[in-house]
Amino acid sequence: MEAKINMKKYGYIRVSTKEQNPERQIYAMEAENIKKQNIYVDKISGKGFDRPQYCRMVKIESRGYCRN
């Protein structure tokens, strides 16, 4: 008997400036069968680690390693 594990895939994209376009990365993730609603994008500098969408994704998947 085979056990099927149904795992959701998530993706995270960070672009440094609001002028940068994450669409190519989103397209690549969708090609890997990651649903658009499971892709999180932060348009924020890489200087710090205040990344709201990353924290949102982590909270959904692991029930909260972020402070937000």
MIPA-896325 format. One record per atom (N, C-alpha, C): y, z, x; residue number from 1; atom name. Coordinates in steps of 0.2 Angstrom, whole numbers, plus 2048, in hexadecimal, padded with zeros to 3 digits. Example, Ala and Ser with C-alpha at 12.3 -4.5 7.8 and 13.67 -1.06 7.14 Angstrom:
<nodes>
+-----+-----+-----+-----+-------+
:  c2 :  c3 :  c1 : num : atome :
+-----+-----+-----+-----+-------+
: 7E4 : 827 : 842 :   1 :     N :
: 7EA : 827 : 83E :   1 :    CA :
: 7F0 : 827 : 842 :   1 :     C :
: 7F5 : 823 : 840 :   2 :     N :
: 7FB : 824 : 844 :   2 :    CA :
: 800 : 827 : 840 :   2 :     C :
+-----+-----+-----+-----+-------+
</nodes>
This chain:
<nodes>
+-----+-----+-----+-----+-------+
:  c2 :  c3 :  c1 : num : atome :
+-----+-----+-----+-----+-------+
: 7FA : 800 : 804 :   1 :     N :
: 800 : 800 : 800 :   1 :    CA :
: 806 : 800 : 804 :   1 :     C :
: 80B : 7FC : 803 :   2 :     N :
: 811 : 7FB : 806 :   2 :    CA :
: 817 : 7FF : 803 :   2 :     C :
: 81A : 803 : 807 :   3 :     N :
: 820 : 807 : 804 :   3 :    CA :
: 826 : 803 : 806 :   3 :     C :
: 82A : 802 : 800 :   4 :     N :
: 831 : 7FE : 801 :   4 :    CA :
: 836 : 803 : 802 :   4 :     C :
: 83A : 802 : 807 :   5 :     N :
: 840 : 807 : 808 :   5 :    CA :
: 846 : 802 : 806 :   5 :     C :
: 84A : 805 : 801 :   6 :     N :
: 850 : 801 : 7FF :   6 :    CA :
: 856 : 804 : 802 :   6 :     C :
: 858 : 801 : 808 :   7 :     N :
: 85E : 804 : 80C :   7 :    CA :
: 864 : 800 : 80A :   7 :     C :
: 869 : 803 : 809 :   8 :     N :
: 870 : 7FF : 808 :   8 :    CA :
: 873 : 7FE : 80F :   8 :     C :
: 876 : 7F8 : 810 :   9 :     N :
: 879 : 7F7 : 816 :   9 :    CA :
: 881 : 7F8 : 815 :   9 :     C :
: 884 : 7FA : 81A :  10 :     N :
: 88B : 7FB : 81A :  10 :    CA :
: 88E : 7F8 : 820 :  10 :     C :
: 894 : 7F6 : 820 :  11 :     N :
: 898 : 7F3 : 825 :  11 :    CA :
: 89F : 7F6 : 826 :  11 :     C :
: 8A1 : 7F7 : 82C :  12 :     N :
: 8A8 : 7F9 : 82E :  12 :    CA :
: 8AC : 7F5 : 832 :  12 :     C :
: 8B2 : 7F3 : 831 :  13 :     N :
: 8B6 : 7EF : 834 :  13 :    CA :
: 8BD : 7F2 : 836 :  13 :     C :
: 8BF : 7F2 : 83C :  14 :     N :
: 8C6 : 7F5 : 83D :  14 :    CA :
: 8C9 : 7EF : 841 :  14 :     C :
: 8CF : 7EE : 83E :  15 :     N :
: 8D4 : 7E9 : 842 :  15 :    CA :
: 8DA : 7ED : 844 :  15 :     C :
: 8DD : 7EB : 849 :  16 :     N :
: 8E2 : 7EF : 84C :  16 :    CA :
: 8E9 : 7EE : 848 :  16 :     C :
: 8EA : 7E9 : 846 :  17 :     N :
: 8F1 : 7E8 : 842 :  17 :    CA :
: 8F0 : 7E5 : 83C :  17 :     C :
: 8F5 : 7E6 : 837 :  18 :     N :
: 8F4 : 7E3 : 831 :  18 :    CA :
: 8F4 : 7DB : 831 :  18 :     C :
: 8F7 : 7D8 : 836 :  19 :     N :
: 8F7 : 7D1 : 836 :  19 :    CA :
: 8F0 : 7CE : 838 :  19 :     C :
: 8EB : 7D2 : 83B :  20 :     N :
: 8E5 : 7D0 : 83C :  20 :    CA :
: 8E1 : 7CF : 836 :  20 :     C :
: 8DD : 7CA : 836 :  21 :     N :
: 8D9 : 7C8 : 830 :  21 :    CA :
: 8D1 : 7CA : 831 :  21 :     C :
: 8CE : 7CF : 82D :  22 :     N :
: 8C7 : 7D0 : 82E :  22 :    CA :
: 8C2 : 7CC : 82A :  22 :     C :
: 8C5 : 7C6 : 827 :  23 :     N :
: 8C1 : 7C2 : 823 :  23 :    CA :
: 8BA : 7BF : 827 :  23 :     C :
: 8BB : 7BD : 82D :  24 :     N :
: 8B5 : 7BB : 831 :  24 :    CA :
: 8B0 : 7C0 : 832 :  24 :     C :
: 8B2 : 7C6 : 833 :  25 :     N :
: 8AD : 7CC : 834 :  25 :    CA :
: 8AA : 7CD : 82D :  25 :     C :
: 8AE : 7CD : 828 :  26 :     N :
: 8AB : 7CE : 821 :  26 :    CA :
: 8A6 : 7C9 : 81F :  26 :     C :
: 8A8 : 7C2 : 821 :  27 :     N :
: 8A3 : 7BD : 820 :  27 :    CA :
: 89D : 7BE : 824 :  27 :     C :
: 89D : 7C0 : 82A :  28 :     N :
: 897 : 7C1 : 82E :  28 :    CA :
: 893 : 7C7 : 82B :  28 :     C :
: 896 : 7CC : 829 :  29 :     N :
: 892 : 7D2 : 826 :  29 :    CA :
: 88F : 7CF : 81F :  29 :     C :
: 892 : 7CB : 81B :  30 :     N :
: 88F : 7C9 : 815 :  30 :    CA :
: 889 : 7C4 : 817 :  30 :     C :
: 88A : 7C1 : 81C :  31 :     N :
: 884 : 7BD : 81F :  31 :    CA :
: 87E : 7C1 : 821 :  31 :     C :
: 87F : 7C7 : 822 :  32 :     N :
: 87A : 7CC : 824 :  32 :    CA :
: 878 : 7D0 : 81E :  32 :     C :
: 87A : 7CE : 818 :  33 :     N :
: 878 : 7D1 : 811 :  33 :    CA :
: 87B : 7D8 : 810 :  33 :     C :
: 881 : 7D8 : 813 :  34 :     N :
: 885 : 7DE : 811 :  34 :    CA :
: 88A : 7DD : 80C :  34 :     C :
: 889 : 7E0 : 806 :  35 :     N :
: 88D : 7DF : 800 :  35 :    CA :
: 894 : 7E0 : 802 :  35 :     C :
: 899 : 7DC : 7FF :  36 :     N :
: 8A0 : 7DD : 800 :  36 :    CA :
: 8A2 : 7E4 : 7FE :  36 :     C :
: 8A0 : 7E7 : 7F9 :  37 :     N :
: 8A2 : 7EE : 7F7 :  37 :    CA :
: 89F : 7F3 : 7FC :  37 :     C :
: 89B : 7F1 : 801 :  38 :     N :
: 898 : 7F6 : 806 :  38 :    CA :
: 89C : 7F5 : 80D :  38 :     C :
: 8A1 : 7F1 : 80D :  39 :     N :
: 8A5 : 7EF : 813 :  39 :    CA :
: 8AB : 7F3 : 813 :  39 :     C :
: 8AD : 7F7 : 818 :  40 :     N :
: 8B3 : 7FB : 818 :  40 :    CA :
: 8B7 : 7F8 : 81E :  40 :     C :
: 8BE : 7F8 : 81C :  41 :     N :
: 8C2 : 7F5 : 821 :  41 :    CA :
: 8C8 : 7F9 : 822 :  41 :     C :
: 8CA : 7FB : 828 :  42 :     N :
: 8D0 : 7FF : 82A :  42 :    CA :
: 8D4 : 7FA : 82E :  42 :     C :
: 8DA : 7F9 : 82C :  43 :     N :
: 8DF : 7F6 : 830 :  43 :    CA :
: 8E4 : 7FB : 833 :  43 :     C :
: 8E2 : 7FD : 839 :  44 :     N :
: 8E5 : 803 : 83C :  44 :    CA :
: 8E4 : 802 : 844 :  44 :     C :
: 8E8 : 805 : 848 :  45 :     N :
: 8E7 : 805 : 84F :  45 :    CA :
: 8E1 : 809 : 851 :  45 :     C :
: 8DF : 807 : 857 :  46 :     N :
: 8D9 : 80A : 85A :  46 :    CA :
: 8DA : 810 : 85E :  46 :     C :
: 8E1 : 812 : 85E :  47 :     N :
: 8E3 : 817 : 862 :  47 :    CA :
: 8E0 : 81E : 860 :  47 :     C :
: 8E0 : 81F : 85A :  48 :     N :
: 8DE : 826 : 857 :  48 :    CA :
: 8D7 : 824 : 853 :  48 :     C :
: 8D5 : 82A : 850 :  49 :     N :
: 8CF : 828 : 84C :  49 :    CA :
: 8D0 : 82B : 845 :  49 :     C :
: 8D6 : 82A : 843 :  50 :     N :
: 8D8 : 82B : 83C :  50 :    CA :
: 8D6 : 824 : 838 :  50 :     C :
: 8D0 : 824 : 836 :  51 :     N :
: 8CE : 81D : 832 :  51 :    CA :
: 8CB : 81F : 82B :  51 :     C :
: 8CF : 81E : 826 :  52 :     N :
: 8CD : 820 : 820 :  52 :    CA :
: 8C7 : 81D : 81D :  52 :     C :
: 8C7 : 816 : 81E :  53 :     N :
: 8C1 : 812 : 81B :  53 :    CA :
: 8BB : 814 : 81F :  53 :     C :
: 8BB : 815 : 825 :  54 :     N :
: 8B5 : 817 : 829 :  54 :    CA :
: 8B3 : 81E : 826 :  54 :     C :
: 8B7 : 823 : 825 :  55 :     N :
: 8B5 : 829 : 822 :  55 :    CA :
: 8B2 : 829 : 81B :  55 :     C :
: 8B5 : 824 : 817 :  56 :     N :
: 8B2 : 823 : 811 :  56 :    CA :
: 8AB : 820 : 811 :  56 :     C :
: 8AA : 81C : 815 :  57 :     N :
: 8A3 : 819 : 816 :  57 :    CA :
: 89E : 81E : 818 :  57 :     C :
: 8A0 : 822 : 81D :  58 :     N :
: 89C : 828 : 820 :  58 :    CA :
: 89A : 82D : 81B :  58 :     C :
: 89F : 82F : 817 :  59 :     N :
: 89E : 834 : 811 :  59 :    CA :
: 899 : 831 : 80C :  59 :     C :
: 89A : 82B : 80B :  60 :     N :
: 895 : 828 : 806 :  60 :    CA :
: 88E : 828 : 808 :  60 :     C :
: 88D : 826 : 80F :  61 :     N :
: 887 : 825 : 811 :  61 :    CA :
: 884 : 82C : 814 :  61 :     C :
: 888 : 830 : 817 :  62 :     N :
: 885 : 836 : 81A :  62 :    CA :
: 887 : 83D : 817 :  62 :     C :
: 88B : 83C : 812 :  63 :     N :
: 88E : 842 : 80E :  63 :    CA :
: 893 : 846 : 813 :  63 :     C :
: 896 : 843 : 817 :  64 :     N :
: 89C : 846 : 81A :  64 :    CA :
: 89D : 848 : 821 :  64 :     C :
: 89E : 844 : 825 :  65 :     N :
: 89F : 846 : 82C :  65 :    CA :
: 8A6 : 846 : 82E :  65 :     C :
: 8AA : 843 : 829 :  66 :     N :
: 8B1 : 842 : 82B :  66 :    CA :
: 8B5 : 848 : 827 :  66 :     C :
: 8BB : 849 : 82A :  67 :     N :
: 8BF : 84F : 827 :  67 :    CA :
: 8C3 : 84D : 821 :  67 :     C :
: 8C4 : 847 : 820 :  68 :     N :
: 8C8 : 844 : 81A :  68 :    CA :
: 8C5 : 846 : 813 :  68 :     C :
+-----+-----+-----+-----+-------+
</nodes>
